Amino acid sequence: MTAVLDLARALLAVEPLLSALPQPVRVRCTDPGTADRLTRLTDLLNLPTLTPVSDAAGLGPFERVVSEFLNLAVGPPLLHGDDDIAVAEARRRDFTGRFPRTDVRTGDGVVLPTYSAGNPDRPAVLIASACGMPARLAEGWLDRLSRDFFVLVPETRGLFAAVDGFTGSADVGAQAEDLLAVLDHFALERAHLLGLCGGAVVAVVAAARKPDRVSSLSLWHGDFDLGDESSKTDHQRNLQALMALAARGRQQAAAVHAVLANTMLGVAPPQLAHLVVYPYATPDLLRLYCQLNGDIMATDVRPYLAGLTHRTLVVTSEDDHTADPAGSRAVAARLTGAALHVAPHGDHLSLFRADPHLVDLAARFIAGDAVPGPQIPAGP
């Protein structure tokens, strides 16, 4: 039963990527009995069809991601267990079973799938996750923060609902307004904004536009641009150039699709790859993602920082080779009374492992405690 349940849970976890990829998706599965079981489970879970193959040769990069996550190339056949019971239990334990989804409609008609956790009577935390990442990537943050707070995480406009024919705005201002639309939908006067990677930029813009709606801020490994003061990693510069090209149109997106896909596959942690590569799944998805994230990466945050007086925590590390730590240091220095927490190691991908010391740091700061651990006071 345990093996069947684990497979059902893994299938639900990989559902965002499966739903985005062209069908059918091939996966490596060496045992015929297990292949039959896989087909039954996908049917019961109402997931896209998977085609089992015995040899990994010829699998595309995203099919390899799915295959490695499901891990059906080795091991004993799945001979025991009740499929119906396994599916019901998998649904109960899954992210979508534990955290209710609400579709929030914005002022320009865009639908934002938004997941909630915790008691609505407690102080609110709104997570602005990394652009284009499925909400379930922040599962560890919801688990911990929902003990003390009412937590919300919306998914990026256009990338998870009505991708085909999306006509909404893709600029950072629209993405900031999306955060405010979520607060409005849930009738929340104020919330702590917790921004991860590019979401840190969106959180800053939202706080600058509506400072009275924000109780405090925490900005984690932010992908910040500060104009002529910017210091960026090679990863940031290369990715920004490729995104600018892919954002121009379908032909350009198709041309850089394989490059960006393989780049992400090379840096994504194995247990997160099935989520991290989601916005790279198809050229059309990539094009919209590059428009959205490209505008985030190109937004000079300095005008938005001016005048912000919210209690703010800025978090980076000494060795983040993805988003240059100098950007976080510069942002913290421009914010009156901000606290800069510099860890010895980490980057924006490691954030999504939701290590207890990181999420506990967030919870303590949001609750009003002093920032523990290695830190540097910033600002005047």
Residue, then its C-alpha position, 0 to 999 in steps of 0.5 A: m500500500t505504501a508504494v502505491l500511495d507514494l506513487a499516487r502522491a508523486l503523480l499529484a505533485v508533478e501534475p502542474l508540469l504534466s498538464a503543461l507538456p504536450q501529450p502524451v508524456r513518456v516516462r521510463c518504467t521498466d516493469p510491465g505490471t508497474a506500467d499497468r498500475l501507473t495507467r490505472l492511477t493516472d486515470l483515477l487521479n484524472l491526470p494526463t496520460l503517461t506512456p511508459v517506456s522501458d528505455a530512457a533514450g529519446l526522452g525529452p528533457f521534461e520527460r526525463v524530469v518526470s521520469e526521475f521524479l517518479n523513479l520507476a526505472v528500478g525497484p520491485p513491481l507494485l503488486h499490492g495495495d488498493d488503488d482507490i484507497a491510495v488515491a483517496e489518501a493521496r488526495r487528502r495529503d496533497f497540497t491541493g487537498r490541504f490548502p483550499r484554492t480560491d480563484v481571485r479575479t483581478g480588475d483586468g479580468v485575470v484569474l489568479p489561483t490562490y491557495s490559503a492556509g491557517n486561521p483567517d482570524r490571525p494576522a495575514v501573510l501574503i507570499a509573493s513567490a518566485c514568478g512562474m512557480p507553482a504555488r506548491l513550491a512554497e508548501g513548506w512555508l505554508d506548513r510552518l507559517s500557517r501555525d501562527f498566521f493566515v497565509l495566502v499564496p497566489e500563482t502568477r497571472g496568465l501562467f496557470a489559468a487561461v494561458d492560451g490567448f492571455t491578453g492581460s498586462a505582463d508588467v510588474g505594476a500589474q503583478a503588484e496589483d494582483l497582490l492587492a486584489v488578493l487582499d481585497h478578495f479576502a477582505l484583508e486590510r493589511a498583510h505582511l508581504l513575503g517576497l521570494c526571489g522576483g517576488a521580492v520586487v513585486a512585494v516592494v512595488a505593491a508596498a510602495r503603491k499601497p503602503d497602508r495595506v502592508s504591515s511589514l515586509s520580508l524580502w528573500h534573495g531578491d532579484f533586484d535591479l538598481g540601475d547603474e548601482s546594480s551588481k548582477t551575477d553571470h546567471q542574472r545577466n545571461l538569463q535576462a538577455l535570453m528572456a528579453l529575446a524570448a519575450r519578443g514573440r513565438q519564433q524567438a521563444a521557440a529558438v531559446h526554449a531548449v537553451l533555457a530548459n536545459t539551463m534550468l535542468g542543470v541547476a534545479p535541485p532534483q526534488l524540486a525540478h518538476l516544479v522549477v521547470y514549469p514555466y519552461a515547459t513549452p515555447d508559448l508558456l516560456r514567452l509569457y513567463c519571459q515577459l512577466n519575469g523579464d519586467i521584474m528583472a528590469t525594474d529599477v526598484r530605487p524609486y519604489l524604495a524611496g519613502l518606504t518605512h515599513r519594518t523590513l527584513v532583507v535576507t541573502s547569503e554570502d554565496d548566492h550565485t543566482a541573485d547577487p547578494a549585493g542587490s539585497r545589501a543595497v536594498a536594505a541600506r536604502l530602507t530606514g530601519a531595515a534588518l539585513h540577515v546574511a546567511p553563510h550559504g543559500d540561494h533562491l532555489s534553496l529557499f524552497r526547501a523551507d529549512p526550519h531555520l529559515v521559516d522560523l526566522a520569517a515567523r519570528f520576524i513577522a510576529g515582531d521579534a528581533v531578527p536572530g542569527p547573523q545579521i547586519p543592521a541597515g539603513p540610517 
